[in-house]
Structures are given as C-alpha cells and as structure tokens.
Amino acid sequence: MIRALLFDMDGLMFDTERMSEDSWQKIASQQGFLLTPERMEQFRGSNIVRCRQLFQEWFGASVAFDQLAAQCRAQVLSRVEAQGVPLKKGLMELLEYAKDHGIPAAIATSTIRPQASRYWELAGILPYFSASVCGDEVTQGKPDPQIFLLAAQKLGVSPRECLVLEDSPNGLRAGRAGNMYVGMVPDIAPATRELREICDFVFADLSQVIPVLEKQRDGAPQANA
C-alpha cells in the first residue's frame, strides 16, 4: 500500500531539466568539450558528487567541473528568477490531493539545497511537503537509493510503502533499488521497454497518480507499466 509520495524535482515537478541541459551544452561548446546524448543520460538526475566523478572519468583534469557547474546553476537560476518556475502538468492537482487526503510527501532532488530551496520558494510549494533531501546532503547519488531512503526515513514511512515519482533513468533505478513503488513521468528520457520493466507505473502527467491512490482504497495498487 502506498502511504507516502517521494518527488524528484527537475523534469518531474518543474520543467527545468531542459534549461540545465541547454546551459551545459552551451558551456561545453564554449569550453571545447563534448557532452554526447549518452553522457547526458548518465549525468541526468545525478547529484554533484556523481557528476564530478563522471566528468573526471570523461575529461580528467582538462575540465574544471566545479567552476562550470556553478556557472550552469547561475544561468538556470537567472532564467527561473526572470520567468518564474515552470510547473509540470498535474503537479498542483496531485499536491492538493495528497494534502487533502493526509498523504505525506517529500522532495528528493539531486540539486543542491541553495538552488532547490529557491525554486520551492518561487513556486510556493513548500506547504505541501513534510520533508526534503537534496543532492549535497547525501554521499551517494542516484541511481543509488540513499536519497530516497533518507526521505522515507524523514517521513517515518517504510520504503516499501513509498511511491517514487521520477523522470530520469537514474532516479527510476534508485527507486527500484530502494524497494519502493516506482512511477515514471517521462520528460526528456522516453519510457523505453527497459525503463518500463523497472517501473510499477508510467504516467502521462502527475495528475494520473491520483486514480492510483484512489484505487488502493480497495487493495494494493495495481501496476500499469
């Protein structure tokens, strides 16, 4: 039975994943290194520690990751400050439903807290969440389940009773590794056969989570992936 919801942020709640990837591609072009689609998939959903490790593996000391990552974050935050936080379809409907029905929710994002918390403030979503864990607060990034396990612990709910909502392959694998229900809402990465095999649910948008929560009143939720 699903008793709690664990939300990713970029690409899941907010349409900011593309902003970040656009900024990284511009930076890569300016600095003369290559971020292939395969590399971006590994990068997507990972916290700063894992991203740093990936850059070291790909480029060695030729790319100053921390400096460039700070530049990328500043560019994205500037766009968000100017344009507002772009909310994904169905987010507010699901948050209102969870609040009205006493279903606790936590944010588990690979983004560092200073940036993530500014997004939350601008979007006005903090009243809907009981806990949050950010990428700079865990030692192992997605696809390791540490961030989701910590979020479940903060909510006081067993991992087996949590539904992880994710868009990235790394996040989906983290939810599966944590022995949780896993729901994908595709963003940049499509719902491939491989990803569907590790998901319990695939949703077109976040509002589609609501019928699953409704159905569980009659028993365990039925996977539709």
C-alpha positions in Angstrom: 0.0 0.0 0.0 1.3 3.5 -0.9 1.4 5.7 2.2 3.8 8.4 1.0 5.0 10.2 -2.1 8.6 10.9 -2.9 9.1 13.6 -5.6 12.1 14.2 -7.8 12.3 17.9 -8.8 13.9 18.8 -12.1 12.0 17.4 -15.0 9.3 15.9 -12.7 7.8 18.8 -10.7 9.5 21.6 -12.7 10.3 21.9 -16.4 13.9 22.9 -15.6 15.8 19.8 -16.8 15.9 21.2 -20.3 17.1 24.5 -19.1 20.0 22.8 -17.3 20.9 20.6 -20.3 20.8 23.6 -22.6 23.1 25.5 -20.3 25.5 22.6 -20.1 25.6 22.2 -23.9 26.4 25.9 -24.4 29.1 25.7 -21.8 30.5 22.6 -23.4 30.6 24.3 -26.8 32.3 27.4 -25.4 34.9 25.3 -23.5 35.5 22.8 -26.3 34.4 19.5 -24.7 31.7 17.1 -25.9 28.6 16.1 -23.9 27.0 13.4 -26.0 23.4 12.2 -25.5 24.8 9.1 -23.8 26.8 11.2 -21.4 23.8 13.5 -20.7 21.7 10.4 -19.8 24.3 9.4 -17.2 24.5 12.9 -16.0 20.8 13.5 -15.7 19.4 13.0 -12.2 22.8 12.7 -10.6 24.0 14.7 -7.6 27.0 17.0 -7.7 29.3 14.3 -6.3 28.5 11.8 -9.0 28.6 14.4 -11.8 32.0 15.4 -10.6 33.1 11.8 -10.8 31.7 11.4 -14.3 33.5 14.5 -15.5 36.7 13.2 -14.1 36.2 9.9 -15.9 35.4 11.6 -19.2 37.7 14.6 -19.2 40.3 14.1 -16.5 41.7 17.5 -15.3 41.0 19.2 -18.6 37.6 20.4 -17.4 37.1 22.5 -14.3 33.8 20.9 -13.3 33.0 22.8 -10.1 33.5 26.2 -11.7 31.4 25.2 -14.8 28.7 23.6 -12.6 28.4 26.9 -10.7 28.2 28.8 -13.9 25.4 26.5 -15.2 23.4 26.8 -12.0 23.7 30.6 -12.1 22.4 30.6 -15.7 19.4 28.4 -14.9 18.5 30.3 -11.7 18.7 33.6 -13.6 16.2 32.3 -16.1 13.9 31.0 -13.3 14.1 34.3 -11.4 13.1 36.2 -14.6 10.5 33.8 -16.0 9.2 32.0 -12.9 9.3 28.3 -12.1 7.7 26.3 -14.9 5.4 23.8 -13.2 4.8 20.4 -14.8 1.3 19.4 -15.7 -0.7 17.9 -12.9 1.7 18.9 -10.1 -0.6 21.1 -8.1 -3.6 18.8 -8.6 -1.6 15.9 -7.1 -0.2 18.0 -4.3 -3.7 19.3 -3.3 -5.0 15.7 -3.4 -2.2 14.4 -1.2 -2.6 17.3 1.3 -6.4 16.8 1.4 -6.1 13.0 2.0 -3.3 13.1 4.5 -0.7 11.5 2.3 2.8 12.8 3.3 5.2 13.9 0.6 8.9 14.6 0.5 11.2 16.1 -2.1 14.3 14.1 -3.0 16.3 16.1 -5.6 19.9 15.8 -6.8 20.0 19.6 -7.0 21.9 21.3 -4.2 19.8 22.9 -1.4 20.5 26.6 -2.0 19.2 26.4 -5.6 16.4 23.9 -4.9 15.0 25.8 -2.0 14.9 29.0 -4.1 12.8 27.1 -6.7 10.5 25.9 -3.9 10.1 29.4 -2.6 9.3 30.9 -6.0 6.9 28.1 -6.8 5.1 28.3 -3.5 5.1 24.5 -2.9 6.7 24.2 0.5 3.4 23.9 2.4 2.7 20.7 0.6 5.8 18.9 1.8 6.8 17.4 5.1 10.5 16.7 4.3 13.2 17.3 1.7 16.6 15.9 0.9 19.0 17.5 -1.6 21.9 16.2 -3.6 24.5 17.9 -1.4 23.2 16.1 1.7 23.9 12.5 0.6 27.2 10.8 -0.2 25.8 8.5 -2.9 23.8 10.0 -5.8 21.1 8.4 -7.9 21.0 5.6 -9.1 22.0 4.7 -5.5 18.8 4.7 -3.4 20.3 6.7 -0.5 18.4 9.9 -1.1 15.0 8.2 -1.3 15.7 6.0 1.7 16.6 9.1 3.7 13.5 10.9 2.5 11.3 7.9 3.6 13.1 7.9 7.0 12.3 11.6 7.4 8.7 10.9 6.7 8.6 8.0 9.1 7.3 5.7 6.4 8.7 2.3 5.3 10.4 2.4 1.9 8.0 -0.4 0.7 5.1 2.0 1.3 6.5 4.9 -0.7 5.9 5.8 -4.3 8.9 7.4 -6.0 7.9 9.8 -8.8 10.7 10.3 -11.3 11.5 11.2 -14.9 15.2 10.1 -15.2 16.6 6.6 -15.6 19.0 7.2 -12.7 16.1 8.2 -10.5 13.9 5.3 -11.5 16.8 2.8 -10.8 17.3 4.5 -7.4 13.7 3.9 -6.5 13.8 0.3 -7.6 17.0 -0.3 -5.7 15.3 1.2 -2.6 12.5 -1.5 -2.9 9.8 1.2 -3.4 7.0 1.6 -5.8 8.3 3.4 -8.9 6.3 5.7 -11.1 7.8 7.3 -14.2 6.5 10.6 -15.7 8.6 10.8 -18.9 10.3 14.1 -19.6 13.5 14.1 -21.8 14.0 10.4 -21.5 11.2 8.3 -23.1 9.5 5.4 -21.4 11.6 2.7 -23.1 10.9 -1.0 -22.7 13.9 -1.3 -20.4 12.6 1.5 -18.2 9.1 0.2 -18.1 10.4 -3.1 -16.7 11.7 -1.3 -13.6 8.6 0.8 -13.2 5.3 -0.1 -11.5 3.6 2.8 -13.2 4.1 5.1 -16.2 2.1 8.3 -16.1 1.5 10.8 -18.8 1.4 13.6 -16.2 1.3 13.9 -12.4 -2.5 14.1 -12.2 -2.6 10.5 -13.3 -1.1 9.4 -10.0 -4.4 10.4 -8.3 -6.5 7.4 -9.7 -3.8 5.0 -8.5 -4.1 6.4 -5.0 -7.9 6.2 -5.2 -7.8 2.6 -6.3 -5.6 1.5 -3.4 -8.5 2.0 -1.0 -9.8 -1.3 -2.4 -6.5 -3.1 -2.1 -2.9 -2.9 -3.2 -2.2 -0.6 -6.1 -2.1 -2.3 -9.5 0.8 -1.5 -11.7 0.0 -0.2 -15.2 3.5 -0.1 -16.7 
